């Protein structure tokens, strides 16, 4: 049985918000469950310190309505699909037993994003293998493989496999992003030019994806496997 509807991984705090917050808000408002897992604390970022960014991540999760958020602290700038990291991610997948896993894009501006995409993809496969043994608190974990693994589109523009209407949730999405004050607001409460450009890019990308399905805003995702449907009208 599924325990969690969506388990969203991000290489850094704010990755999930920038690319998939609208889907998360919509899922929760419909009664679904969402867990966010940050693979690192984002400690290599040019702005903000560890404790501050942790508080910002909690504040952002509260805005989204997410009840559970974890940070694995794999090391910013040091994300790789090695055995130690795969073990940690598999433990999380088996702990939350998600229906859907979201992860970074394979091709993106930050090298950690592509590495995180591969790490999460590998872990999702290994998590379904009974002979891949992990434990939690000394207890053996049952194998678990999510029904879908989708990669959200963040910085680089990538052609999506599908897009999701987030028009009703866009304003709240931007509020969740701006909760990362160290990244988007300076001490003088003025946004640095790079942050303004990024916020405009997020809006523009969501508008482009929205236009494709005749809505105001949408988020795009890439699937490396078929997206199965029981009813063709579910595409509409």
C-alpha positions in Angstrom: 0.0 0.0 0.0 1.2 3.5 -0.8 2.1 5.5 2.3 2.9 8.8 0.5 1.5 10.3 -2.7 4.6 12.3 -3.7 8.2 12.0 -2.4 10.0 15.1 -3.9 13.8 15.1 -3.9 15.9 18.2 -4.4 19.7 18.5 -4.7 19.4 21.7 -2.6 16.8 23.5 -0.5 14.5 25.5 -2.9 15.0 23.2 -5.9 11.7 21.5 -5.3 9.9 24.9 -4.7 11.3 26.5 -7.9 10.2 23.7 -10.2 7.4 21.7 -8.6 5.8 23.7 -5.8 2.5 24.2 -7.8 2.0 20.4 -8.2 2.8 19.9 -4.5 0.3 22.6 -3.4 -2.4 21.1 -5.6 -1.8 17.6 -4.4 -2.0 18.6 -0.7 -5.2 20.7 -1.3 -6.8 17.6 -2.9 -6.0 15.6 0.3 -2.8 14.0 -0.9 0.4 13.6 1.1 3.8 15.0 0.1 7.3 14.6 1.7 10.3 16.8 0.6 13.8 15.5 1.0 16.7 17.8 0.4 19.9 15.9 -0.5 22.1 18.6 0.8 21.9 21.7 3.0 23.0 23.9 0.1 26.0 25.0 2.2 28.1 25.9 -0.9 25.6 28.6 -2.0 26.9 32.1 -2.4 24.3 33.5 0.1 23.0 32.3 3.4 24.5 29.9 6.1 23.5 26.4 7.1 21.2 27.2 10.0 19.5 30.0 8.2 18.8 28.0 5.1 17.4 25.1 7.3 14.9 27.6 8.8 14.0 28.9 5.4 13.3 25.4 4.2 11.0 24.8 7.1 9.2 28.1 6.5 8.7 27.3 2.8 7.4 23.8 3.6 4.8 25.4 5.9 3.7 27.7 3.2 3.3 24.7 0.8 1.5 22.7 3.5 4.1 19.9 3.6 4.1 18.2 7.0 7.4 16.4 6.6 10.8 17.5 5.3 14.2 15.9 5.7 17.7 16.9 4.8 20.2 14.0 4.1 23.3 16.2 4.1 25.1 14.3 1.4 27.4 17.3 0.8 26.7 20.3 -1.5 28.8 19.9 -4.6 29.5 16.3 -3.8 26.4 14.4 -4.9 27.2 11.1 -6.6 25.4 7.9 -7.2 27.7 5.8 -5.0 26.8 3.0 -2.7 26.7 5.1 0.5 24.4 7.7 -1.1 22.2 5.1 -2.8 21.8 3.3 0.6 20.6 6.6 2.2 18.1 7.4 -0.6 16.8 3.8 -0.7 16.1 4.0 3.1 14.1 7.1 2.6 12.1 5.6 -0.3 11.3 2.5 1.7 10.4 4.6 4.7 7.8 6.8 2.9 6.7 4.2 0.2 5.7 6.9 -2.4 3.4 6.5 -5.3 5.4 9.1 -7.3 8.9 10.3 -6.9 10.0 13.7 -8.2 13.7 14.6 -8.8 15.9 17.1 -10.5 16.5 17.3 -14.2 19.2 15.2 -15.8 20.5 18.2 -17.7 20.7 21.5 -15.8 22.9 24.4 -14.9 24.1 23.1 -11.6 26.2 19.9 -11.8 24.6 18.6 -8.6 21.2 18.5 -10.3 22.2 16.0 -12.9 24.0 13.9 -10.3 20.9 14.0 -8.0 18.7 12.9 -10.9 20.9 9.8 -11.5 21.2 9.1 -7.8 17.4 9.2 -7.2 16.7 7.2 -10.4 19.2 4.5 -9.4 17.8 4.4 -5.8 14.2 4.0 -7.0 15.2 0.9 -9.0 17.3 -0.6 -6.2 14.6 0.1 -3.7 12.4 -2.5 -5.4 15.0 -5.3 -5.1 14.4 -7.7 -2.2 18.1 -8.6 -2.1 19.1 -5.0 -1.8 19.0 -4.9 2.0 18.5 -1.8 4.2 17.3 -1.3 7.7 15.7 1.5 9.7 16.4 1.5 13.4 17.7 -2.0 13.2 14.6 -3.3 11.4 14.8 -4.7 7.9 12.9 -2.6 5.4 10.5 -4.1 2.8 11.4 -3.4 -0.8 9.5 -0.6 -2.5 9.4 0.8 -6.0 7.4 3.9 -6.9 4.9 3.7 -9.7 6.3 6.8 -11.4 9.6 8.7 -11.3 9.4 12.2 -12.9 12.1 14.8 -13.3 11.0 18.4 -12.9 12.3 21.1 -15.2 14.2 23.9 -13.4 16.9 26.1 -14.9 17.7 24.9 -18.4 14.7 24.7 -20.8 13.9 21.0 -21.5 11.0 19.7 -23.6 8.6 18.2 -21.1 6.9 14.8 -21.4 3.9 16.4 -19.8 2.8 19.6 -18.1 0.5 20.2 -15.1 -1.8 23.2 -14.7 -0.8 25.2 -11.6 -2.6 28.4 -12.4 -4.6 28.4 -9.1 -1.4 27.8 -7.1 1.2 30.1 -8.8 0.9 33.0 -6.3 1.5 30.6 -3.4 4.3 28.9 -5.2 6.1 32.2 -5.5 5.5 33.0 -1.8 7.1 29.6 -0.9 10.2 30.4 -3.1 10.6 33.9 -1.6 10.6 32.2 1.9 14.3 31.6 1.1 15.2 35.2 2.0 18.9 34.5 2.0 18.6 33.6 -1.7 16.1 36.1 -2.9 16.1 39.1 -0.5 19.2 40.9 0.7 19.6 42.4 4.2 18.2 45.7 2.9 15.1 43.8 1.8 15.9 44.4 -1.8 16.3 41.5 -4.3 19.6 41.2 -6.0 19.4 41.5 -9.8 20.2 37.8 -10.2 17.3 36.8 -8.0 14.9 39.1 -9.9 16.0 37.5 -13.1 15.5 34.0 -11.7 12.0 34.7 -10.5 11.1 36.2 -13.8 12.5 33.1 -15.5 10.4 30.8 -13.3 7.3 32.8 -14.2 8.1 32.8 -17.9 8.8 29.1 -18.0 5.5 28.3 -16.2 3.7 30.6 -18.7 5.3 28.9 -21.7 4.2 25.5 -20.4 0.8 26.9 -19.5 0.2 28.3 -23.0 0.7 24.8 -24.5 -2.4 23.6 -22.7 -4.3 26.9 -22.8 -3.9 27.8 -19.1 -2.0 30.6 -17.4 0.7 28.6 -15.6 1.9 25.1 -15.7 4.9 23.1 -14.5 6.8 20.7 -16.8 8.1 17.2 -16.1 10.2 14.6 -18.0 9.5 10.9 -17.8 12.1 8.4 -19.0 9.4 5.7 -19.2 5.9 5.5 -20.6 3.2 7.4 -18.7 0.4 4.8 -18.4 -3.3 5.7 -18.4 -6.5 3.7 -17.8 -8.6 6.3 -19.6 -7.5 8.4 -22.6 -9.6 11.3 -21.3 -7.3 11.6 -18.3 -4.9 13.4 -20.7 -7.4 16.3 -21.1 
